[in-house]
């Protein structure tokens, strides 16, 4: 029997207009396509410039595809003695730091999400307090020095083991995703808190864990200033610091440039232009390869964990 209105007349389902749907989806596709090109074009331009000749880049001949293709810039980077050690160090800092970050964040966030934890409000306040007030760069440096971590690999891991923002994010995910009824049912089946955490809570938290891996990995991979501050041994330099040194080597003082011949000066100028783009590609390639594998978890984890409570 058809549903009736207050007047006793049958409710008629409104038929969708296929033409309006096509117009709507077409406009959406055009707008999203324009925004996609706006985001994609700078990346294509950087990659194209890195494979083009220095003269083509200086004269603005590169627009979309490489002009006068060459690998001179990448050859200059690969010849640097610290490139491979920089890559290795960056991966060590990223993998080691991300692993420690993930373990500590989960171990701190899960108890804070439990309403039966004693002192939960106090510990939450302590973590949130550090988000607004901190000692600053000089006290941080003095602390690292007093702990004898300067010029060691631990200087890029231990001071950055925990992030209050990430703890709050993961805590909110646990609280909004894992209901109390599920914990009660597990207790009825003689499941301990540790077993519930390991067998139920963690498997259900894959989206937010993937987001934390991405956040922490990007932070460690791009950790340029912290390495500049705490490291002086070039053998411990991460990739970002090695690439910075490569750029600085090509930026010679004017007094030296004036003493060089015209041909060498032109070659150096072309190389400087190419290195600006090739360094970006070399530094960004690993994360661009990693991102597609965890992209499907990214939006879901951030949106669920962004609910404050």
N, C-alpha and C positions, 0 to 999 in steps of 0.2 A: 504494500500500500504506500502511495506517495505521501511525503510529509506535507502538512497543511500549515498555512499561515494563521494569524489570529482571526482573520476574516473568514476562514474556512476555505480559502482558495489554495490549490496545490502550488507548492514551491517549484518553480522551474529553474533548472540548472542553466547557468549562463554559458552559452557556447563560446569558446575561445575563438578569437579572430586569427586565423593563420597568417594573414598579411601583416597585422600589427606585430605578431611574434617574430616574423622574418625581419621586419624593419628594426625591431629592438635588438635582436641578436646581431644583425649586420652592423649597427652603430656600435655595439659593444666590441665586436671584433675589430672594427676600424680604430676605435679609441685605444683598446689594449695593444693593438699592433703598433700604433704610433709610440705609445709609452715603452713598449718592448724595444723598438728600434732606438729610442733615445737612451735606453740603458745599455743596449748591446753595442751601439756604434763606437763609444769611447774605447771599449775593449778591443774591437776589431781594429780600430785606428792604432792603438798602442802596439798590437801584435804586428800589424803591417809595417809600421815604422821600424820596429826592431829588425825586420828582415830586409828593409830597403837600404839603399846607399845613403851615406851621410849627406851628399850633395842634394839628393832628392828630398830628404827631410828638411834641410835648411831652406831650399827654394819652394817649399810647400807643394811639391808635386804629388805627395802621397795623399790620397783621399779615401780610398777603400781597400785597394789591393796593393801589395808590395811593388815598388818601382825600382828597377835595377836590383833585383834580389841579390843579397849577399849575406854571409854568415860572419862577417868581420867582428861584429860586436860580441856575438856568442863565443867566437874563438878567443877574443881578448879576455872574456870572463873565465872561460875554461882553463886558460893558461895561468890563472892566479893560483899561487901555491896553497892558499887557505880555503879554496872553494869547496873541496870535498870534505875537509874537516869541518867547515862551517855548516854544510848540509848535515853531516853526521851529528854534530853538536846540537843543531836545531831540532833534529828528530829525537835525540835523547832528552832534551829539555821538554819537548812537546809530549812525548809518550810518558816519560817519568812524571812530569808535573801533572798531566791530565789524569793519570792513574791515581796519584796521591789525592788530587782535588776531588775526584769522583768518590773515592772511599770515604774521605772525611766529611764531604757534603752529605752523603746519604746517611752516615752514622750520626750526624748531628741533626739532620732534618727529620728523620723518622721518629725519634723520641719526642721532638717538639710537636709533632702532629698528633700525638696521643694525648687525649684529654685527661688520662689517669696518671700522667707523669708529674711527680712532685716538683714544684719550682719551675714549671713550664713558662709561666709569665715572666719570671725574673730572668731566665736565660734568654728568652726572646728579646727582652728589653736590652740585655747586654749586647747581643749581636746587632740589634738595630742601632744602638748608640754609636757603634763603630762606623756606621754608614754616614753619620753626620759629623763626627768629631774624630780626628786622628792627629798623631804627633807631627806629621810632615816629613819632608824628604831628609832633613838633617838628622833628626832623631832616629829615623829608620836606618840611615847609613851608619850612625854610631852604634846602633844595636847590632847590625850585621858585623861590624868591625869587632865589637866586644865578644861576639860569639865565634870569632875567628873563621868566619865564612867568606871573607873577602878573597877574591881570585880563586874560588872553588866552584864546582858545578852546583853545589848545594845552595849557593847564594841566589840562584835563579829558580829554586824550587821551594825551599823551606819558608822564606818570607812571603810566599804567595800561595801557600797551601790551602787557604780557606777564604771564601768570599761570603760575606754576610748576605749580600743580595741573592746569591745562588741558593743559600740555605733557606731563605724565606720563600723563594720560588719553589723549591722542591718540597718544602714543608707544606705549602698550600696545595701542591699537587697531591701529596699523600692524603691530606685531610679531605679534599674534595672528591677524590677518586675511589679511595678504599673505605667503604662504609663500616661503621662500628658493628653492624649486624654480622658482617663477614668475620670479624674478629671473634665475636661471641660464638658463632657457629664453629669456628676452628677450636676454640677452647672447649666446647662441648665434646668435640672429637679427640680430646686429649692432646691438642697441638700446643706446644709451648710458644712463647713470644718469639724466641729466636727462630724456630721452625716456620712460624707464620711470616716473619720478615723475609726469610731466605726463599721459601717455597711459594709464597703467595704475593707479598707486597712487591718484591723486586721484579718478578715476571710481569706484573701488571703495570710496572713503571717504565717500560721500555721507551715510550715517547719522551718523557722528561729526562731520562738518562742520556738519550741520544742528543737532546738539546744541550745538556751539560757538557757532553763530550765535545760538541762543536764550539760552544762558548769558551771552554778552557783551552782547547787545542789552538784556536785562533789567537787567544790571549798569549799563550806561550810562544807560538810561532812568530808573532809580531812583537815580541818583547825586546824591543831595540834599546829603549832608554835604560831599562834595568840592567842590561848587559854592559852598556856604556858606563854605568855608575859603579858597578861592583866588580867588573873584570878588567884586568890589565894584561893578562897573558893571552897573546894572540891565538895560541893553540886551543883556547877555551871559547873563542868567539863563536856565537851563533851566526847563521847565514846573513841575517839583517846587518850585523856589524861588519861582516866581510864585504858585503855589497856596498856599504857606506864607504869603506876604505878604497874600494875600486873607483868609486866616483871621485873621491878626494884626490886620488893619485893623478887622474886626468885633468884636474883643475889646478894647473900650475900657475905660479905667480907671473905677473906681467913681465918682470925683469928677465925671467927664463924664456918666456915666449918671444920676447924681442930678439933674443940671441939665436933663436932657431931660424932655419931657412924657410922660405915661403912654402916649399912643398911639404916639409914636415909639419909646419904650422897648420896647413890646410888639412893634412891627414889627422892631426890631433883634434882639430876642431870638428871634423866629421865624426871621429870616434866618440867625442864627448856627446854629441847629439844622439848617436845610436845607443850609447850605454844607458842613457836616461830611460829609454823604453825597454831595452833588453833586461835591465835589472828588475823592472816591474814584472816582466813575464817570468823570470827565473824565481822571484820571490813568491809569486802568486800561484804558480802552477800546481804545487802539491795540494794546497787547500781547495783549488778549483776541481781537482780530481777527487778529493775526499767528499766534498759537499753533496754531489748527487746521490751518494749511497745512504745518507741520513736525511735527505730532504723530506721524505715522506713522513718522518716523525717530527720535523721541526715545527710546523704550524700547529699541529695538535698539541704538542708539549707546551709550547709557549702560551697558547690560548687557555688551556686548562690551568696551567700553573700561574697565570696572571690574575686569577680570581683571588681577591684578598679576603682573608677571614681568619 
